Amino acid sequence: MISTMISTRRRLIIFGLAMIAILFACPFLPLSLWDGPAQAVAPMIFWEIRVPRVLGAFLAGAGLATCGLVFQSMFRNVLATPFTLGVSSGAAFGASLFYALGFNWSLVGLSGSALFAILGALGTTFLVFLLGRLRRSANSAEVTLLLSGVVISFFFSSLILLLQYLSDFAGLFKITRWLMGSLELMEYRVVVALLIVVVFGAVISFLNAHELNLLSAGEEFALSKGVAVVRVRWTLVAVTSLVVGAVVSFCGPIGFVGIMVPHICRILFGLNHRVLSPCVFLFGGAFLVLCDTLARTAIAPYEIPVGVITSLLGGPFFLWLLLRGEEEQS
């Protein structure tokens, strides 16, 4: 027992150091993987472009991964993430609506696009959550939840297409490029905003780790252990919607981070959310930093939107999860 705890602690320390090393190393990578020896980076480029971009990528990935972990635990389904449940699409529709209407204002230091994205994510999450509660059977509830998310995601995608059609050329290009998910225009003020929101969401997730452990075992079991299920779920729904809305408003809808990272961390570290929460936070951040580094270096001086990279990785991973689930049931 003691040796197992020591081994787990040692693995966690090594894992944490590796994730932090990735965070510190990526800003120094050359502009292109194919240019030979790395050239010295001008101080202004390093401090004003590279560093905020890497920090923003880390916070965005950490936030999306943490939200994915919370969704999967609450709804007891490894496929339940902000992306698959339509929450990212709702946030994207809110921000796209802001751009399409030509608005350019902020409220108490919060940009209008961020506010619209947060409201879109919050409304979508509540809608999916309520639709998932229509069926009380455990098996049908999971199916209803995922199908509701897919339908709502397609619905908001259709509305976004309508906004693109009705927009002028400049608005169309802005919305289309933003929908691919990108971190190339990251600034320190955005990093600070993401830091506040994402750390807040991560802290709430960690403080509710015990409740998430019990909810993962079933709602009835959690109730029998004294968990205020309704209060905990609505609190986590509100917090995760806030985080997803903030990340999407600044970075665009970056998909599949919330489904890949929690699942990989469960394989590596088990099901205890007191361990999973910090691991998912660190790995999610490092994962998106690596994806963004690949996006900006693979075909330099051109860039690939980071959302394209995560989708290319997430599609096969999602298919593997589906096939693995069918094998386990058979």
C-alpha positions in Angstrom: 0.0 0.0 0.0 2.7 2.4 1.0 4.9 1.4 -1.9 2.0 2.0 -4.3 1.4 5.5 -2.8 5.1 6.3 -3.2 5.1 5.0 -6.8 2.0 7.1 -7.6 3.5 10.2 -6.0 6.8 9.7 -7.9 4.9 9.3 -11.2 2.9 12.4 -10.5 6.1 14.4 -9.8 7.8 13.2 -13.0 4.6 13.9 -15.0 4.2 17.4 -13.5 7.9 18.3 -14.2 7.6 17.0 -17.8 4.5 19.1 -18.5 6.2 22.2 -17.0 9.3 21.5 -19.1 7.2 21.5 -22.2 5.7 24.8 -21.2 9.1 26.4 -20.8 10.7 24.8 -23.9 8.1 25.5 -26.6 8.7 29.3 -26.9 12.3 28.6 -27.9 11.5 26.3 -30.8 12.5 27.6 -34.3 10.1 29.1 -36.8 10.3 25.9 -38.9 11.1 22.3 -38.2 12.9 22.1 -41.5 15.2 25.2 -41.3 18.1 23.3 -39.7 19.7 24.7 -36.5 17.5 27.0 -34.5 18.1 30.7 -35.1 18.2 33.2 -32.3 14.8 34.8 -31.7 14.6 38.6 -31.4 13.7 39.6 -27.8 10.6 41.5 -28.9 9.3 38.5 -30.8 10.0 36.2 -27.9 8.4 38.3 -25.1 5.6 39.9 -27.1 4.5 37.0 -29.3 6.0 33.7 -28.3 5.6 33.8 -24.5 1.9 35.1 -24.4 1.0 32.6 -27.1 2.4 29.6 -25.3 0.9 30.8 -22.0 -2.5 31.3 -23.7 -2.3 27.9 -25.3 -1.5 26.3 -21.9 -4.4 27.9 -20.2 -6.8 27.2 -23.0 -5.9 23.6 -23.1 -6.0 23.2 -19.4 -9.4 24.8 -19.3 -10.9 22.7 -22.0 -9.4 19.5 -20.6 -10.7 20.3 -17.1 -14.2 21.0 -18.4 -14.1 17.7 -20.4 -13.2 15.8 -17.2 -16.1 17.5 -15.3 -18.6 16.7 -18.0 -17.6 13.1 -18.3 -17.8 12.6 -14.6 -21.2 14.4 -14.1 -22.8 12.6 -17.0 -21.0 9.3 -16.6 -19.9 9.1 -20.2 -16.4 9.3 -21.6 -17.8 10.9 -24.8 -19.4 13.8 -23.0 -17.3 16.9 -23.6 -18.0 20.6 -24.3 -17.3 19.8 -28.0 -19.5 16.7 -28.4 -22.3 18.2 -26.3 -22.6 21.3 -28.4 -21.4 23.7 -25.7 -18.5 24.8 -27.9 -20.9 25.3 -30.8 -23.2 27.4 -28.6 -20.3 29.6 -27.5 -19.1 29.8 -31.1 -22.6 30.9 -32.3 -22.7 33.6 -29.6 -19.3 35.0 -30.6 -20.1 34.8 -34.3 -23.4 36.6 -33.7 -21.4 39.4 -32.0 -19.1 39.7 -35.0 -21.8 39.4 -37.6 -23.8 42.3 -36.0 -20.7 44.5 -36.2 -20.6 45.1 -32.5 -17.4 46.5 -30.9 -17.9 47.1 -27.2 -16.9 45.8 -23.9 -18.5 45.6 -20.5 -16.5 46.0 -17.2 -13.4 45.0 -19.1 -15.0 42.0 -20.7 -15.2 42.1 -24.5 -18.6 41.7 -26.0 -17.6 38.7 -28.0 -16.5 36.9 -24.8 -19.8 37.8 -23.1 -21.8 36.5 -26.0 -19.8 33.3 -26.1 -20.2 32.8 -22.4 -24.0 33.3 -22.6 -24.1 30.9 -25.6 -22.2 28.2 -23.7 -24.2 28.6 -20.6 -27.6 28.4 -22.4 -26.5 25.4 -24.5 -25.2 23.5 -21.4 -28.4 24.1 -19.5 -30.5 23.0 -22.5 -28.5 19.8 -23.0 -28.5 19.1 -19.3 -32.3 19.4 -19.2 -32.8 17.3 -22.3 -30.6 14.6 -20.8 -32.9 14.5 -17.7 -36.0 13.7 -19.8 -35.2 10.0 -19.5 -34.5 8.5 -16.1 -33.1 5.2 -17.2 -29.3 5.2 -17.0 -28.7 3.7 -20.4 -31.3 5.9 -22.3 -30.2 9.0 -20.4 -26.6 8.7 -21.8 -27.9 8.1 -25.3 -30.3 11.0 -25.0 -27.6 13.3 -23.7 -25.2 12.6 -26.6 -27.9 12.7 -29.2 -29.2 16.0 -27.8 -25.6 17.4 -27.9 -25.1 16.3 -31.5 -28.5 17.8 -32.6 -27.8 21.1 -30.8 -24.3 21.3 -32.3 -25.7 20.8 -35.8 -28.4 23.4 -35.1 -25.9 26.1 -34.0 -23.6 25.1 -36.9 -26.4 25.8 -39.2 -27.1 29.2 -37.6 -23.4 30.0 -37.9 -23.5 29.2 -41.6 -26.5 31.5 -41.9 -24.5 34.3 -40.2 -21.6 33.7 -42.6 -23.9 33.9 -45.6 -25.4 37.2 -44.4 -22.1 38.8 -43.5 -20.0 40.9 -45.8 -16.6 39.7 -47.1 -14.6 41.1 -44.2 -17.0 39.6 -41.6 -17.1 36.3 -43.5 -13.4 36.0 -43.5 -13.1 36.9 -39.8 -15.8 34.4 -38.7 -14.4 31.6 -40.9 -10.8 32.0 -39.7 -11.9 32.3 -36.1 -14.0 29.2 -36.3 -10.9 27.2 -37.1 -9.5 27.9 -33.7 -6.3 29.9 -33.5 -3.9 31.4 -30.9 -1.8 33.6 -33.2 -3.3 36.9 -31.8 -2.7 36.2 -28.1 -1.9 39.1 -25.9 -1.0 39.5 -22.2 -4.4 41.0 -21.3 -6.0 37.9 -22.8 -3.6 35.6 -20.9 -4.6 37.4 -17.7 -8.3 37.0 -18.4 -7.8 33.3 -19.2 -5.7 32.8 -16.1 -8.4 34.2 -13.8 -11.3 32.2 -15.4 -9.4 28.9 -16.0 -7.8 28.8 -12.6 -11.2 29.6 -11.0 -12.7 26.6 -12.9 -9.8 24.3 -12.0 -10.1 25.2 -8.3 -13.8 24.6 -8.3 -13.2 21.2 -10.0 -10.6 20.2 -7.5 -12.7 21.3 -4.5 -15.5 19.1 -5.8 -13.2 16.1 -6.5 -14.9 14.0 -3.9 -18.4 14.8 -5.2 -17.2 14.0 -8.8 -15.9 10.6 -7.6 -19.3 9.8 -6.2 -21.2 11.1 -9.2 -19.1 8.9 -11.4 -20.5 5.9 -9.5 -24.1 7.0 -10.1 -26.5 9.7 -8.9 -28.3 7.4 -6.5 -25.0 6.3 -4.9 -24.0 10.0 -4.6 -27.3 10.9 -2.9 -26.9 8.0 -0.5 -23.5 9.4 0.5 -25.0 12.8 1.3 -24.0 14.7 -1.9 -26.3 17.6 -2.8 -26.4 16.4 -6.4 -28.6 19.2 -7.8 -26.5 21.9 -6.3 -23.2 20.4 -7.2 -24.3 19.7 -10.8 -25.7 23.2 -11.4 -22.6 24.8 -9.9 -20.3 22.8 -12.1 -22.4 23.4 -15.1 -22.3 27.2 -14.6 -18.5 27.2 -13.9 -17.6 24.9 -16.9 -19.8 27.0 -19.2 -18.0 30.1 -18.0 -14.6 28.5 -18.8 -15.7 27.2 -22.2 -17.2 30.5 -23.2 -14.1 32.4 -22.2 -11.7 30.0 -24.1 -13.9 29.9 -27.2 -14.3 33.7 -27.3 -10.5 34.2 -27.3 -9.3 31.2 -29.2 -12.2 29.9 -31.2 -13.8 26.5 -31.0 -10.8 24.1 -30.4 -12.2 20.6 -30.4 -11.3 17.2 -28.9 -9.0 18.4 -26.2 -11.7 17.7 -23.6 -12.2 14.1 -24.8 -8.6 13.0 -25.4 -6.8 14.4 -22.3 -9.1 13.1 -19.5 -9.2 9.6 -21.1 -5.4 9.4 -21.4 -5.0 10.6 -17.8 -7.5 8.0 -16.5 -5.4 5.3 -18.2 -2.2 6.7 -16.6 -3.4 7.6 -13.1 -6.7 5.9 -12.4 -10.2 7.3 -11.5 -9.6 9.3 -8.4 -10.4 13.0 -9.2 -8.1 14.3 -6.5 -5.3 13.0 -8.7 -7.0 13.4 -12.0 -7.9 17.1 -11.7 -4.3 18.4 -11.5 -3.0 15.9 -14.0 -5.7 16.8 -16.5 -5.0 20.5 -16.0 -1.3 20.1 -16.6 -1.6 17.6 -19.5 -4.3 19.6 -21.2 -2.2 22.7 -21.1 0.9 20.9 -22.4 -1.0 19.0 -25.0 -2.4 22.2 -26.6 1.0 23.9 -26.4 2.5 21.0 -28.4 -0.3 21.2 -30.9 0.1 24.9 -31.3 3.8 24.6 -31.7 3.3 22.1 -34.4 0.7 24.4 -36.0 3.1 27.3 -36.2 6.2 25.4 -37.2 5.1 22.6 -39.6 4.8 24.7 -42.7 6.4 27.9 -41.6 6.3 30.8 -42.4 2.6 29.8 -42.9 0.5 28.6 -39.9 -2.1 25.9 -39.6 -5.0 26.8 -37.2 -4.5 24.8 -34.0 -8.1 23.6 -34.2 -7.2 21.7 -37.4 -4.4 19.9 -35.6 -6.6 18.9 -32.6 -9.4 17.7 -35.0 -6.9 15.6 -37.0 -5.8 13.9 -33.8 -9.2 13.8 -32.1 -11.2 12.2 -35.0 -9.3 8.9 -34.9 -9.2 9.0 -31.1 -13.0 9.5 -30.9 -13.5 6.6 -33.3 -11.1 4.4 -31.2 -13.2 5.2 -28.1 -16.4 4.2 -29.9 -14.9 0.9 -31.1 -13.4 0.2 -27.7 -16.7 0.8 -26.0 -18.4 -1.7 -28.4 -15.8 -4.3 -27.7 -16.2 -3.9 -23.9 -20.0 -4.4 -24.2 -19.7 -7.5 -26.4 
